[in-house]
Amino acid sequence: MPTALFAWRRTPPPLLIGGAEVTQQLLAEELAAAGWRVIYLGSHEAPWDQSPQLPQLRVFLDTNHTSYEEKGEELRYRWNGVDCIAVPQRQATAALLSLLSQVRPDVVFTSQEGSADLAAQARPTALVAGILHSVSRAGFGVLDGRPHLGLAVSEFVRKRAPGTEGTQLAVLYPPFTSPQPSADVSRTESVLMVNPIPAKGSAPLHQLIRRMPEQGFTLVEGWWNTADEFAAYPNVTYVPRVYDMTPLYRSHRLLLVPSVVEDAFPRVIIEAALHGTPTIGTDRGGIPEAIGPAGIVLAHTADPQVWTEAIRTTDHHALGALARQHAARFARPRLPDLRSLGIYRAVNASST
């Protein structure tokens, strides 16, 4: 049985924070469903400030009737076929070295904060794939550890990634889950935005909300809670972070992605499109790549009036059908992609 080890300094599934967490969880679950042994090593302390996340993780597991075992400062549990381990930040290196020795993984996936050291430690004994989730310092940091593969989540990220000796760069688009068939749900006239923070365009969003008092806006908590910033608007509904976005995607006519930063490949665009909800987004980073021919791309310098007109006049029925077709090509297994990159063949060869 081939073994895959996901190792990073963020939380293991299912305590989700952003797109990187969702992407890696779905990839890990796909490998497990295909018969791989999958181990996911993470930390119950945030890598950026060591803030504790163990209480939230316990609550989530209890709420979802998932048993777990605590031994010292280590938490172990099983989620959707994946064996998960959460340790303090200071124990991450030792935990990785122990797993490399004990389970001898065929491939190690790592990314984000502090992943260069993890990649360097795993490289002598396993095939190492660094997932490039962004063009930020944290996103590209794993390349300093010289992984065998640098898997960019979009063509935009691949083109921006620095060349690294001994590392093959390739695109591995994030995995997505096709929605379950259901009866058509009537859509409101409201528009949807996820993660309303400055980097994602909260400043222009405030302008739109004020300019369009007749337009309903549904905002979903992302990296942190910004509800107080929008509390005074009567046309805003603020939704706490949710695990399943399906009802929100299905009930809104448009998704807004007014990011002012170079997003790598926003998951929300494809997720919404799979439910027939098209996007109006900026031309930053990989946003146009995700939208494709099935949405509206506006210059990140566009006047609020341009956004206003786009929201008012976009035919979400026609664009929604195109968006669903465009997104369908991303909702497919990623094992064939791993095979084309040589990961699957390398694993088969080392496991026979």
C-alpha positions as a LaTeX table, in Angstrom:
\begin{tabular}{lrrr}
\hline
Residue & $x$ (\AA) & $y$ (\AA) & $z$ (\AA) \\
\hline
Met1 & 0.00 & 0.00 & 0.00 \\
Pro2 & 1.50 & 3.39 & $-0.96$ \\
Thr3 & 1.78 & 5.93 & 1.85 \\
Ala4 & 1.39 & 9.69 & 1.58 \\
Leu5 & 2.35 & 12.05 & 4.38 \\
Phe6 & 1.03 & 15.61 & 4.51 \\
Ala7 & 3.21 & 17.64 & 6.86 \\
Trp8 & 2.92 & 21.33 & 7.63 \\
Arg9 & 2.69 & 23.75 & 10.53 \\
Arg10 & $-0.98$ & 24.64 & 10.19 \\
Thr11 & $-3.86$ & 22.62 & 11.61 \\
Pro12 & $-4.67$ & 19.22 & 10.12 \\
Pro13 & $-8.21$ & 18.61 & 8.86 \\
Pro14 & $-10.96$ & 19.42 & 9.47 \\
Leu15 & $-10.36$ & 22.76 & 11.22 \\
Leu16 & $-10.43$ & 24.89 & 8.07 \\
Ile17 & $-9.20$ & 28.46 & 7.77 \\
Gly18 & $-8.73$ & 29.09 & 4.07 \\
Gly19 & $-8.25$ & 27.67 & 0.60 \\
Ala20 & $-4.90$ & 26.00 & 1.34 \\
Glu21 & $-6.48$ & 23.93 & 4.12 \\
Val22 & $-9.42$ & 22.86 & 1.92 \\
Thr23 & $-7.20$ & 22.01 & $-1.04$ \\
Gln24 & $-4.89$ & 19.78 & 0.97 \\
Gln25 & $-7.74$ & 18.10 & 2.86 \\
Leu26 & $-9.52$ & 17.15 & $-0.37$ \\
Leu27 & $-6.29$ & 15.86 & $-1.92$ \\
Ala28 & $-5.55$ & 13.78 & 1.17 \\
Glu29 & $-9.08$ & 12.36 & 1.19 \\
Glu30 & $-8.90$ & 11.48 & $-2.51$ \\
Leu31 & $-5.68$ & 9.56 & $-1.96$ \\
Ala32 & $-7.21$ & 7.74 & 1.01 \\
Ala33 & $-10.30$ & 6.83 & $-1.02$ \\
Ala34 & $-8.03$ & 5.42 & $-3.74$ \\
Gly35 & $-6.46$ & 2.99 & $-1.26$ \\
Trp36 & $-3.42$ & 4.93 & $-0.06$ \\
Arg37 & $-2.45$ & 5.11 & 3.55 \\
Val38 & $-2.60$ & 8.82 & 4.30 \\
Ile39 & $-1.19$ & 10.53 & 7.39 \\
Tyr40 & $-1.68$ & 14.23 & 8.01 \\
Leu41 & 0.71 & 15.93 & 10.45 \\
Gly42 & $-0.04$ & 19.46 & 11.57 \\
Ser43 & $-0.02$ & 21.65 & 14.64 \\
His44 & $-2.71$ & 22.74 & 17.10 \\
Glu45 & $-0.89$ & 26.07 & 17.41 \\
Ala46 & $-0.98$ & 28.71 & 14.67 \\
Pro47 & 2.43 & 29.03 & 12.97 \\
Trp48 & 2.27 & 32.82 & 12.80 \\
Asp49 & 1.76 & 33.51 & 16.53 \\
Gln50 & 1.55 & 30.10 & 18.30 \\
Ser51 & $-2.00$ & 30.87 & 19.40 \\
Pro52 & $-3.74$ & 27.72 & 20.69 \\
Gln53 & $-6.29$ & 26.02 & 18.44 \\
Leu54 & $-6.68$ & 22.82 & 20.44 \\
Pro55 & $-9.94$ & 23.90 & 22.14 \\
Gln56 & $-11.60$ & 24.66 & 18.79 \\
Leu57 & $-10.34$ & 21.38 & 17.36 \\
Arg58 & $-11.76$ & 19.39 & 20.28 \\
Val59 & $-15.12$ & 21.16 & 19.97 \\
Phe60 & $-15.29$ & 20.48 & 16.24 \\
Leu61 & $-14.45$ & 16.79 & 16.67 \\
Asp62 & $-16.96$ & 16.41 & 19.51 \\
Thr63 & $-19.66$ & 18.15 & 17.49 \\
Asn64 & $-19.02$ & 15.79 & 14.59 \\
His65 & $-18.95$ & 12.72 & 16.87 \\
Thr66 & $-15.32$ & 11.96 & 16.02 \\
Ser67 & $-13.28$ & 10.22 & 18.70 \\
Tyr68 & $-9.74$ & 11.36 & 19.42 \\
Glu69 & $-6.84$ & 10.36 & 21.62 \\
Glu70 & $-4.62$ & 12.73 & 23.54 \\
Lys71 & $-1.21$ & 11.67 & 24.74 \\
Gly72 & 0.84 & 14.38 & 26.31 \\
Glu73 & 0.53 & 17.35 & 23.97 \\
Glu74 & $-0.29$ & 15.24 & 20.92 \\
Leu75 & $-3.81$ & 14.79 & 19.55 \\
Arg76 & $-4.64$ & 11.92 & 17.18 \\
Tyr77 & $-7.88$ & 11.15 & 15.33 \\
Arg78 & $-9.18$ & 9.84 & 12.01 \\
Trp79 & $-11.10$ & 12.02 & 9.57 \\
Asn80 & $-12.58$ & 10.72 & 6.28 \\
Gly81 & $-9.99$ & 7.96 & 6.00 \\
Val82 & $-7.03$ & 10.17 & 6.92 \\
Asp83 & $-4.98$ & 9.62 & 10.09 \\
Cys84 & $-4.48$ & 13.08 & 11.59 \\
Ile85 & $-1.90$ & 14.18 & 14.15 \\
Ala86 & $-1.71$ & 17.61 & 15.80 \\
Val87 & 1.30 & 18.63 & 17.90 \\
Pro88 & 2.72 & 21.86 & 19.32 \\
Gln89 & 4.88 & 23.91 & 16.96 \\
Arg90 & 8.05 & 23.06 & 18.84 \\
Gln91 & 7.41 & 19.33 & 18.31 \\
Ala92 & 6.67 & 19.48 & 14.57 \\
Thr93 & 10.22 & 18.69 & 13.47 \\
Ala94 & 10.62 & 15.75 & 15.84 \\
Ala95 & 7.19 & 14.40 & 14.88 \\
Leu96 & 8.09 & 14.52 & 11.19 \\
Leu97 & 11.40 & 12.75 & 11.73 \\
Ser98 & 9.65 & 10.06 & 13.73 \\
Leu99 & 7.05 & 9.49 & 11.00 \\
Leu100 & 9.69 & 9.39 & 8.28 \\
Ser101 & 11.45 & 6.62 & 10.20 \\
Gln102 & 8.36 & 4.69 & 11.30 \\
Val103 & 6.03 & 4.75 & 8.29 \\
Arg104 & 8.56 & 5.44 & 5.52 \\
Pro105 & 6.17 & 7.47 & 3.32 \\
Asp106 & 6.52 & 7.24 & $-0.43$ \\
Val107 & 5.63 & 10.89 & $-0.92$ \\
Val108 & 5.56 & 13.89 & 1.42 \\
Phe109 & 3.39 & 16.93 & 0.65 \\
Thr110 & 4.28 & 20.14 & 2.47 \\
Ser111 & 3.62 & 23.86 & 2.14 \\
Gln112 & 3.28 & 27.29 & 3.72 \\
Glu113 & 4.97 & 28.62 & 6.87 \\
Gly114 & 8.14 & 26.81 & 7.93 \\
Ser115 & 7.81 & 24.20 & 5.19 \\
Ala116 & 11.34 & 24.66 & 3.81 \\
Asp117 & 12.80 & 22.87 & 6.84 \\
Leu118 & 10.18 & 20.11 & 6.59 \\
Ala119 & 10.93 & 19.60 & 2.89 \\
Ala120 & 14.69 & 19.48 & 3.51 \\
Gln121 & 14.25 & 16.88 & 6.27 \\
Ala122 & 12.04 & 14.65 & 4.13 \\
Arg123 & 13.98 & 14.93 & 0.87 \\
Pro124 & 16.67 & 12.29 & 1.58 \\
Thr125 & 14.14 & 9.52 & 2.26 \\
Ala126 & 10.98 & 10.34 & 0.28 \\
Leu127 & 9.70 & 12.07 & $-2.82$ \\
Val128 & 8.81 & 15.59 & $-1.68$ \\
Ala129 & 6.12 & 17.72 & $-3.30$ \\
Gly130 & 5.83 & 21.34 & $-2.18$ \\
Ile131 & 2.40 & 22.80 & $-2.88$ \\
Leu132 & 2.60 & 26.45 & $-3.94$ \\
His133 & $-0.67$ & 27.93 & $-2.69$ \\
Ser134 & 0.24 & 31.58 & $-3.29$ \\
Val135 & 2.88 & 33.96 & $-4.62$ \\
Ser136 & 3.60 & 35.26 & $-1.14$ \\
Arg137 & 6.78 & 34.63 & 0.83 \\
Ala138 & 4.97 & 31.90 & 2.76 \\
Gly139 & 3.69 & 30.33 & $-0.45$ \\
Phe140 & 7.07 & 30.14 & $-2.15$ \\
Gly141 & 9.05 & 29.45 & 1.03 \\
Val142 & 8.87 & 25.69 & 0.59 \\
Leu143 & 11.12 & 25.99 & $-2.48$ \\
Asp144 & 14.03 & 26.87 & $-0.18$ \\
Gly145 & 13.88 & 23.27 & 1.02 \\
Arg146 & 14.40 & 22.04 & $-2.56$ \\
Pro147 & 11.40 & 19.70 & $-2.90$ \\
His148 & 11.53 & 17.38 & $-5.89$ \\
Leu149 & 8.31 & 18.92 & $-7.19$ \\
Gly150 & 6.83 & 22.39 & $-6.83$ \\
Leu151 & 3.10 & 22.03 & $-7.46$ \\
Ala152 & 1.59 & 25.41 & $-8.34$ \\
Val153 & $-2.18$ & 25.73 & $-7.89$ \\
Ser154 & $-2.50$ & 27.79 & $-11.08$ \\
Glu155 & $-0.60$ & 28.73 & $-14.21$ \\
Phe156 & $-0.25$ & 32.22 & $-12.76$ \\
Val157 & 1.58 & 30.84 & $-9.72$ \\
Arg158 & 3.80 & 28.58 & $-11.84$ \\
Lys159 & 4.93 & 31.50 & $-13.97$ \\
Arg160 & 5.75 & 33.57 & $-10.90$ \\
Ala161 & 7.58 & 30.82 & $-9.02$ \\
Pro162 & 11.37 & 31.25 & $-8.85$ \\
Gly163 & 13.44 & 28.57 & $-10.53$ \\
Thr164 & 15.00 & 26.21 & $-7.99$ \\
Glu165 & 17.76 & 23.74 & $-8.73$ \\
Gly166 & 16.54 & 20.19 & $-8.36$ \\
Thr167 & 12.85 & 21.19 & $-8.28$ \\
Gln168 & 10.46 & 20.53 & $-11.16$ \\
Leu169 & 7.68 & 23.13 & $-11.37$ \\
Ala170 & 4.25 & 22.05 & $-12.57$ \\
Val171 & 0.60 & 23.03 & $-12.24$ \\
Leu172 & $-1.69$ & 20.94 & $-10.07$ \\
Tyr173 & $-5.06$ & 22.66 & $-9.91$ \\
Pro174 & $-6.85$ & 22.34 & $-6.57$ \\
Pro175 & $-9.31$ & 19.47 & $-6.22$ \\
Phe176 & $-13.02$ & 20.22 & $-6.00$ \\
Thr177 & $-16.06$ & 18.16 & $-5.08$ \\
Ser178 & $-19.00$ & 18.04 & $-7.45$ \\
Pro179 & $-22.21$ & 19.11 & $-5.70$ \\
Gln180 & $-24.93$ & 16.56 & $-5.11$ \\
Pro181 & $-27.87$ & 16.81 & $-7.52$ \\
Ser182 & $-30.81$ & 18.64 & $-6.03$ \\
Ala183 & $-33.97$ & 20.41 & $-6.98$ \\
Asp184 & $-33.49$ & 23.96 & $-8.16$ \\
Val185 & $-33.33$ & 26.43 & $-5.32$ \\
Ser186 & $-34.77$ & 29.87 & $-5.90$ \\
Arg187 & $-32.10$ & 32.55 & $-5.87$ \\
Thr188 & $-32.43$ & 35.81 & $-4.06$ \\
Glu189 & $-31.36$ & 39.09 & $-5.64$ \\
Ser190 & $-28.54$ & 39.32 & $-3.10$ \\
Val191 & $-24.89$ & 39.00 & $-4.06$ \\
Leu192 & $-22.28$ & 37.06 & $-2.10$ \\
Met193 & $-18.75$ & 37.80 & $-0.93$ \\
Val194 & $-16.47$ & 35.57 & 1.15 \\
Asn195 & $-13.72$ & 36.82 & 3.46 \\
Pro196 & $-14.44$ & 40.59 & 3.55 \\
Ile197 & $-11.04$ & 41.81 & 4.70 \\
Pro198 & $-8.80$ & 44.56 & 3.22 \\
Ala199 & $-6.67$ & 42.26 & 1.04 \\
Lys200 & $-9.80$ & 40.75 & $-0.47$ \\
Gly201 & $-11.33$ & 44.11 & $-1.29$ \\
Ser202 & $-13.32$ & 45.24 & 1.75 \\
Ala203 & $-12.60$ & 48.92 & 0.97 \\
Pro204 & $-14.26$ & 48.92 & $-2.48$ \\
Leu205 & $-16.95$ & 46.68 & $-1.03$ \\
His206 & $-17.89$ & 49.40 & 1.46 \\
Gln207 & $-18.26$ & 51.81 & $-1.45$ \\
Leu208 & $-20.54$ & 49.42 & $-3.31$ \\
Ile209 & $-22.71$ & 48.81 & $-0.27$ \\
Arg210 & $-23.20$ & 52.55 & 0.20 \\
Arg211 & $-23.82$ & 53.21 & $-3.49$ \\
Met212 & $-26.39$ & 50.40 & $-3.81$ \\
Pro213 & $-28.75$ & 50.64 & $-0.81$ \\
Glu214 & $-31.36$ & 48.63 & $-2.71$ \\
Gln215 & $-28.94$ & 45.74 & $-3.28$ \\
Gly216 & $-28.60$ & 42.98 & $-0.69$ \\
Phe217 & $-25.08$ & 41.82 & 0.19 \\
Thr218 & $-24.31$ & 38.58 & 2.04 \\
Leu219 & $-20.82$ & 38.56 & 3.56 \\
Val220 & $-19.24$ & 35.38 & 4.93 \\
Glu221 & $-16.56$ & 35.43 & 7.62 \\
Gly222 & $-13.18$ & 34.29 & 6.36 \\
Trp223 & $-9.78$ & 34.63 & 8.00 \\
Trp224 & $-11.19$ & 36.69 & 10.87 \\
Asn225 & $-14.47$ & 38.20 & 12.00 \\
Thr226 & $-15.17$ & 41.63 & 10.48 \\
Ala227 & $-18.88$ & 41.77 & 11.31 \\
Asp228 & $-18.59$ & 45.00 & 13.32 \\
Glu229 & $-17.26$ & 46.83 & 10.26 \\
Phe230 & $-20.50$ & 46.16 & 8.38 \\
Ala231 & $-23.02$ & 46.22 & 11.22 \\
Ala232 & $-24.38$ & 49.69 & 10.36 \\
Tyr233 & $-25.52$ & 48.71 & 6.86 \\
Pro234 & $-29.19$ & 47.65 & 6.62 \\
Asn235 & $-28.55$ & 45.91 & 3.28 \\
Val236 & $-25.82$ & 43.60 & 4.63 \\
Thr237 & $-26.22$ & 40.13 & 6.12 \\
Tyr238 & $-23.05$ & 38.90 & 7.82 \\
Val239 & $-22.68$ & 35.12 & 8.15 \\
Pro240 & $-20.19$ & 33.48 & 10.56 \\
Arg241 & $-17.68$ & 31.06 & 9.03 \\
Val242 & $-19.44$ & 27.93 & 7.80 \\
Tyr243 & $-18.13$ & 24.50 & 6.82 \\
Asp244 & $-20.64$ & 23.88 & 4.03 \\
Met245 & $-21.10$ & 26.81 & 1.65 \\
Thr246 & $-23.55$ & 24.95 & $-0.60$ \\
Pro247 & $-26.76$ & 26.70 & 0.57 \\
Leu248 & $-25.13$ & 30.11 & 0.15 \\
Tyr249 & $-23.78$ & 29.39 & $-3.32$ \\
Arg250 & $-27.12$ & 28.04 & $-4.48$ \\
Ser251 & $-29.20$ & 30.93 & $-3.17$ \\
His252 & $-27.22$ & 33.92 & $-4.50$ \\
Arg253 & $-27.12$ & 35.21 & $-8.05$ \\
Leu254 & $-23.52$ & 36.50 & $-8.12$ \\
Leu255 & $-20.23$ & 36.06 & $-6.29$ \\
Leu256 & $-18.04$ & 39.14 & $-5.85$ \\
Val257 & $-14.25$ & 38.77 & $-5.73$ \\
Pro258 & $-12.89$ & 42.36 & $-5.56$ \\
Ser259 & $-9.42$ & 41.33 & $-4.35$ \\
Val260 & $-6.68$ & 43.94 & $-4.42$ \\
Val261 & $-3.93$ & 41.35 & $-3.92$ \\
Glu262 & $-2.68$ & 38.71 & $-6.35$ \\
Asp263 & $-4.80$ & 35.75 & $-5.33$ \\
Ala264 & $-3.40$ & 32.47 & $-6.61$ \\
Phe265 & $-6.59$ & 30.68 & $-7.68$ \\
Pro266 & $-9.57$ & 31.49 & $-5.44$ \\
Arg267 & $-11.43$ & 28.30 & $-4.59$ \\
Val268 & $-14.67$ & 30.20 & $-4.04$ \\
Ile269 & $-14.90$ & 31.04 & $-7.75$ \\
Ile270 & $-14.94$ & 27.40 & $-8.83$ \\
Glu271 & $-17.09$ & 26.30 & $-5.88$ \\
Ala272 & $-19.71$ & 28.92 & $-6.68$ \\
Ala273 & $-19.58$ & 28.11 & $-10.40$ \\
Leu274 & $-20.24$ & 24.43 & $-9.70$ \\
His275 & $-23.56$ & 25.62 & $-8.25$ \\
Gly276 & $-24.31$ & 27.83 & $-11.24$ \\
Thr277 & $-23.23$ & 31.09 & $-9.58$ \\
Pro278 & $-20.96$ & 33.24 & $-11.77$ \\
Thr279 & $-18.32$ & 35.65 & $-10.48$ \\
Ile280 & $-17.50$ & 39.30 & $-10.97$ \\
Gly281 & $-13.85$ & 39.66 & $-9.99$ \\
Thr282 & $-10.75$ & 41.77 & $-10.47$ \\
Asp283 & $-7.89$ & 41.13 & $-12.86$ \\
Arg284 & $-5.45$ & 40.37 & $-10.05$ \\
Gly285 & $-3.33$ & 37.22 & $-9.96$ \\
Gly286 & $-5.07$ & 33.98 & $-10.85$ \\
Ile287 & $-8.60$ & 35.38 & $-10.57$ \\
Pro288 & $-9.10$ & 35.68 & $-14.36$ \\
Glu289 & $-7.73$ & 32.13 & $-14.76$ \\
Ala290 & $-10.32$ & 30.81 & $-12.32$ \\
Ile291 & $-13.19$ & 32.81 & $-13.83$ \\
Gly292 & $-12.26$ & 31.82 & $-17.38$ \\
Pro293 & $-14.87$ & 32.65 & $-20.04$ \\
Ala294 & $-17.75$ & 32.30 & $-17.62$ \\
Gly295 & $-17.81$ & 35.51 & $-15.60$ \\
Ile296 & $-16.90$ & 39.18 & $-15.55$ \\
Val297 & $-13.32$ & 40.38 & $-15.02$ \\
Leu298 & $-12.86$ & 44.04 & $-14.12$ \\
Ala299 & $-9.68$ & 46.04 & $-13.70$ \\
His300 & $-8.65$ & 46.26 & $-10.05$ \\
Thr301 & $-8.56$ & 50.03 & $-10.59$ \\
Ala302 & $-12.14$ & 50.11 & $-11.93$ \\
Asp303 & $-14.37$ & 52.88 & $-10.63$ \\
Pro304 & $-17.15$ & 51.76 & $-8.23$ \\
Gln305 & $-19.64$ & 52.83 & $-10.89$ \\
Val306 & $-18.27$ & 50.11 & $-13.19$ \\
Trp307 & $-18.86$ & 47.52 & $-10.47$ \\
Thr308 & $-22.33$ & 48.90 & $-9.83$ \\
Glu309 & $-23.31$ & 48.56 & $-13.48$ \\
Ala310 & $-21.88$ & 45.06 & $-13.70$ \\
Ile311 & $-23.83$ & 43.91 & $-10.64$ \\
Arg312 & $-27.05$ & 45.45 & $-11.94$ \\
Thr313 & $-26.85$ & 44.28 & $-15.54$ \\
Thr314 & $-25.13$ & 40.87 & $-15.48$ \\
Asp315 & $-27.35$ & 38.06 & $-16.75$ \\
His316 & $-26.63$ & 35.55 & $-14.02$ \\
His317 & $-28.81$ & 32.88 & $-15.63$ \\
Ala318 & $-26.80$ & 32.71 & $-18.85$ \\
Leu319 & $-23.44$ & 33.21 & $-17.15$ \\
Gly320 & $-24.35$ & 30.69 & $-14.46$ \\
Ala321 & $-24.79$ & 27.94 & $-17.05$ \\
Leu322 & $-21.43$ & 28.80 & $-18.61$ \\
Ala323 & $-19.81$ & 28.94 & $-15.19$ \\
Arg324 & $-21.05$ & 25.46 & $-14.32$ \\
Gln325 & $-19.61$ & 24.08 & $-17.56$ \\
His326 & $-16.28$ & 25.81 & $-16.99$ \\
Ala327 & $-16.02$ & 24.57 & $-13.39$ \\
Ala328 & $-16.88$ & 20.98 & $-14.25$ \\
Arg329 & $-13.39$ & 20.35 & $-15.64$ \\
Phe330 & $-11.89$ & 21.10 & $-12.22$ \\
Ala331 & $-14.21$ & 18.71 & $-10.38$ \\
Arg332 & $-12.41$ & 15.55 & $-11.42$ \\
Pro333 & $-9.95$ & 13.20 & $-9.70$ \\
Arg334 & $-6.38$ & 14.43 & $-9.25$ \\
Leu335 & $-4.76$ & 10.99 & $-9.32$ \\
Pro336 & $-4.31$ & 11.16 & $-13.12$ \\
Asp337 & $-2.49$ & 14.46 & $-12.64$ \\
Leu338 & $-0.23$ & 12.91 & $-10.02$ \\
Arg339 & 0.43 & 10.05 & $-12.41$ \\
Ser340 & 1.37 & 12.44 & $-15.22$ \\
Leu341 & 3.80 & 14.16 & $-12.85$ \\
Gly342 & 5.47 & 10.86 & $-12.03$ \\
Ile343 & 4.31 & 10.74 & $-8.41$ \\
Tyr344 & 2.04 & 7.76 & $-8.86$ \\
Arg345 & 4.61 & 5.78 & $-10.86$ \\
Ala346 & 7.31 & 6.57 & $-8.32$ \\
Val347 & 5.07 & 5.40 & $-5.51$ \\
Asn348 & 4.18 & 2.16 & $-7.31$ \\
Ala349 & 7.82 & 1.47 & $-7.99$ \\
Ser350 & 8.87 & 2.01 & $-4.38$ \\
Ser351 & 5.98 & 0.00 & $-2.97$ \\
Thr352 & 6.48 & $-3.21$ & $-4.92$ \\
\hline
\end{tabular}
